[in-house]
Each structure stands twice: as structure tokens, then as C-alpha cells.
Amino acid sequence: EVESDILRRVRTLLRELDGHHPACQCDRGMLRWTLHKKIDQNPSNSSVLIRILVKELERAERGDFRHYIIPLLHTLMYTLIKAPCISDELCSRVYDFCKKLLTLPKPFCTIGLDYATRLKMERTAPGTLYQRMVISEQSLKSDPYPYQEKIFIFADPELLSEAICNALVTDTEAARVSQSPRACMCYVIIHAMQAALGEGCDISGLKASLQDMPTSDVEHWFRQVVAAVECAGNKASADRGQHAARLEEIYCAILSSLEAASLFPPGDAPLGGLQGTPLPNPNISFHLWTEDDQLWKELVLFIRPLSKSCEPDCLSQDLDNFEIQDIISECECCEQTRFSVLSTDSGIERDLPVAVEEPFAPCSTETEQSRLHRKGGIKKKPSPLESVAFLQAGCNGPGAKPPVKLQRRPGIPPEPSAPLQRLHTARIVLLGDDRILGRLAQAYHSLRKRETRRVFLTPRLNLQFYYIPVAAGQPNTLAVMDHVATGQEELCEVAGYLGRADPWYESNINTLCHMIPKLATMPSSPSKHLVTDLFITDVIAYYVRMGIQPVCFQVYAVKIFFNDPAQEPAEDVFLTELRTQVQESTSHRELSMTKKKTTLDGPGIDLTVTYRKVVVSDRAKELATSLRSTGLVMKAIPADEAEDLVCLNVNITEIIRINNLSGRSFSAVANRLKTRDIKIRSTEQRPFTVCLDKDSRRAYRNVISVEVSPCLEPSYCLQKTRTMKFNLHETEDVGLVKYMPKSLLLPINTFAGVIQ
């Protein structure tokens, strides 16, 4: 009966992937969540669900149902991570299926390889995946696995209503304070014991022992368990039986460490069967995006917490602003010393800077003897490879000043600095529509430029982006519903593209577009708190845990020229759309001239459009045309997921003059073209307006010309400039530039990437 109920739920989930939505629209997007919640209520059914999912995966692989594979595999792995105990035989079946996926194209082979690697480690050391997830998400101190993760939710207060922001703040705060480090360490210990020992583990006695222990003892046994699991998981020749024996030793030691356990010796303890261990909510912080450089500041504070006595989640809110400014200034001051890391010493003694002696500083004989003396020589020009300072993984220390003396001990080579590791992972979740993604593109471009000038975050931080569309409001009538639905579809083009490319994203994430505002405006009741505290937080946690396949969007650079020659051109970037419209005249003289021009030539302005046509052979084909237009729209997001993402679809509204017997008339014709580079100029010097990413706050007036092209990676531009200094006649990329990413791409994670 239990198996048939679970099978029915799984089949319903697959029917939704085929477009057969449930009869009750309120259940749409909640099928996966309710399935996992049912297993959480009775963890002993985890093996039943995994067996059913394996059978469905094998059936989908044999038949023509490839779109089932990735959703089923994600559901299976999430169940396996949370399961109290899985047999080696069942884990082996899942492992063998993942190896079969290596023969399929991307993204199946990519996801299959990732999960096969994890399962191989899980088979040797059961509980490894759960342990690593809890340690990293809760930032628990662990030398064998020193990784930390944090989820940053960013929302624009001008795009979302106050009710939505308040509801999200309440939910994230409740999720953050629900678990303590001690409780999370106990969860890791209990889950590792049960995963390795199975039903031979007295969970009730283990929980009682850990509950009565002082925190120092809990930390001690936590370190012992983590070391045992990591040691077994990292060894290629590790044996599952040896790992279980080691954990059994720790298990007996924990039970025998307290007098309360003496009533039941470890071997005679009453067994209560498998019990579920909660998977704690990840570390989530909610931020209202009010400053342009707020994203960079939060990432810096995540890498370098201000005060060890403060909780890392409330650094930007509860700490003194002066302390925050000191950290930011300390990081920024490295920018001036960043390019002095590579030596530019000529080797000539007279070129050394004059050393300023410290007052009252004794100079020992050893220091005098170790001072380097040189004879005159020839100064060597630095090579292009020596000038790539921005490729170094970091600086010697934030704010460190270069030494004024060159002191070396004779015969002792300098100690090589240890390479930096990316021990921190920041998962940035954006809530809103395409307008907040436009702000993200701006912030990401600014961050990459800052990292090019002085590398700080790149070698230390793994940066992941996620996007959850949220509608601004809920319509009341059917007529308004159609209008708002059209507007929301226009404002959520990126979400629509991701949903078409990844059906699991459409089923689990795009359904939140109207659900989050609905839950936020529900009247306060116990049932409301039950749904919101569990559903929204759980879906966000599921998304960031399982969504690891990026879809890369091209960021476009735009240069804007104004009709005032004294005004400097503006440079900006956009991700989804650029729209131009004819600007209304302000003065009476311009108004009369415009009216006369409109009578003769029709509405709009005369434009010259120069662009590079996109052809199948990818050859450059420059074209130019002149026309009269009332405006144009450049779309960077294709309507079909099979189309190229690095292409602009330009729709120009051209005004055609028609002469007939009844007089002169005008008609509007839509001209469509595909390009990557385009220049538009007003030939009659009449200005127009430019709006980026559908955001009225990013509108430019009095524009006479715009130039649009794919935005280049700032590090590529810097190295290209340096290479050109030494190869003035080279037009193509040479040397190191050939192997650097040229275009700036914004990766947004989904569950499957793009399924062709």
C-alpha cells in the first residue's frame, strides 16, 4: 500500500513534466515538495522511494523519455542524502545507472559523472554527502573538510511590495535561528552512526547521551566522526566494513562515556529501528538591494568576518559602520600595491629605493651581512608574461606595504607561499523580474573590473548565481489578469527561457512567480506559517543544493553619446533588452520644426544603422542602412531555447511614406535583423531616449547615438592592452590572451542547464 502510494505520486510528478498539470492549480509546483515531506515523516520509506525512482530511471533510459532522467535523478539523490540508511546493493544500482549516463550528450553525462563521483564516495563511507552538506552550510569548524557556504537572497525594494519583503525576511530569519551549531553537530554524529551501522544503532540512547554531554565533549566526538568519515571517503582502497568498525568504536565510546548509559550496555541496547535525522536549513541571509556596490561588500564581509564574536549573518546589520568601513578600506588599499607583487627589480644597486631607517631600531651584524650588494649591470625590460600581475592568486596581505629594504639570508631560498583555495561558496539568489537581473549584470561587471585591478575574491570565493522570478502583485479580475499576465511574461523573459530549457526549473521554480506574493498576502494564521516556513525555505534550499548546471547569458556593453558635445559619453551594460523611443521636443522652436518634419516625412526620426549581420558561416558581414523610425527594441533573450544566446534580435519600427491619389500617407513596418554589434545614430541630430533592461531607473535622455557590442571580460581587455604594447602590429590574439575568456558571461544555475 505504501509502495503503490509513492509510485502514484512519482507518476503524477512525471505527468506534470509532460504538461499535464494537476487539476488543482494550487498543487502545481508542490508535488516534489510533498513527496519529500511524506518521506521525511516516515524515513524508513526512503529505500522504497529510491527503488521506485531507479526503476523509473531505467524505464526512461530504455524508452524515449530522456526529459524524465534529470528530474528523477535529482529527486533520487536528494532522497539518498537525507535517508537514514541505504543498502550497498541499492546504492550500487544507482551508481551503475549514473555511469550509463556518461554515454549520453550534455548535460546528462555531466550530471551523471558528478553524481557517480559522489556515490562512489558514499558507498565507501555512508553519510559523507549529508555530513559535507551540513558542515559547509552551517560553517562548522572542521579541519578535514574546511569548506563554508552561505546563501545571499537579494531583492530590490522598489520592485517588490513591502508585504513580500517582510514575509521573506520573517521566513529567512526563522530558518536561520532554528538550528544551533551544537544541534547540527549532533545531527552529523547521529546520521553518520545510523548510515554506517543501520538498525544496529540505538538512536534513542545516542541522542540521550549527546543531549546530556557538555558542548566540549560533543565537539570532540564530532571531530572524531568527521575525521573517520573523511578518511574513509578520501581513500581509494577504503573498505566499507573497516569504516563501520571504526564508527562502531566511536559509538560504543559515546554510549559508555555517561553513567546514564550503564543500564543498557552498547551491545544490549533496545533498538528502535531507523529514525530520520533532520537536514538543517542552510545559512540564509536576506538583503534589500539599495546600494550599487552592496553585493561586493557582502562578499568581502563573508570572506573576512569583522568580528569573531559576532554571528556572520548579521555582520552588515548589527556591527559598527566604522568597523565595516575599515574592512572595505583595507581591501581597497591593496589596489594601489597590487601590481608591485611581481618583481621589477633591475638588479642594479643604485636603482634600489632609499631605505628610511626606523628610529631606535637596532641594526644587527647579521642583518648587515645579509644585505644584498650588487655590481652594475644592464637593466632588462620585463616580458609580456611578467606583466600579468592580475593573474596572481592574491596579494601578500591586505594593505601590506612593500618592503623598503631588500633583505635575504644567504643560501636560504624564500619559502613559497601556499596556493589559495576556494574554501568559501557564496550562492546569490535573486528575487524579482528581469530588472533585478539587469542590476546583477551591472554589479557583476563592476566586480570583474575590480578583480582585474586587484585580485581578492576570485581565488578565495566560488560564486554561484540563482534566479527565482517573483511577480509584483496579484490581479483581482479576469480582465486585469490577462493584462498583468502579459506584462509579467514580458518582465520575466529570462525565467521563461530557463523554464523552456529546463522542465524541472519550470516545475519547481517558475511556479513560485505568483505563489510567493500569494503566500505573503495571506492573513496571519497557523496554517499560513506552516506552509510558508516550510515551503518557500525548503524550495530555495532544494534549488541551491541541486541546481548546479549553469546557463550562461551574454552581457552586452553599450556606449551612449549625447547631443551636448560637452557631455561625456556614458558606458553601461545590459542583459535582456535595450529600447529606444523618440524624445518629445521641449522648446517651441523644436516643436514647430518637428511638426513640420512629421507632416512631410512622417512620425519618427531619421536613423543610420550600421551592424554586423549574423550568418551561418559566422563570417563578418558589415551592412549599413538609413531609415525613418519611431523606435527599436534589442532583445538578448531568444524566444526559442535552441537559438544562439550570443545574438541580438533587433526589431526596428520603420515608417514608410506612401504617395497615392488621395495624398500622402504613412505606414509602420517591422524590420527584424540579427546581429552582435550594432551602431545607431540620429542623422538629423534629434535626440531619443534609451532604456536598459526594462528599468525606468536606467533611462538615458538626449541621446543621439548608441553603440552595442558583446561585453568583454575585463581581465581579457587588460591583458590585451598589455600585449599590444609589445606587439604593436599584431591584430589577432597572441600569447596568453588566446587562452583567456573573451566575453563576459553571466551564469545562472538551473537543475539541468539547456537540454537540447
Summary of the structure (lengths in Angstrom):
residues: 756
radius of gyration: 31.0
end to end distance: 38.1
largest distance: 109.0
contacts: 2275
relative contact order: 0.09
helix: 49%
strand: 18%
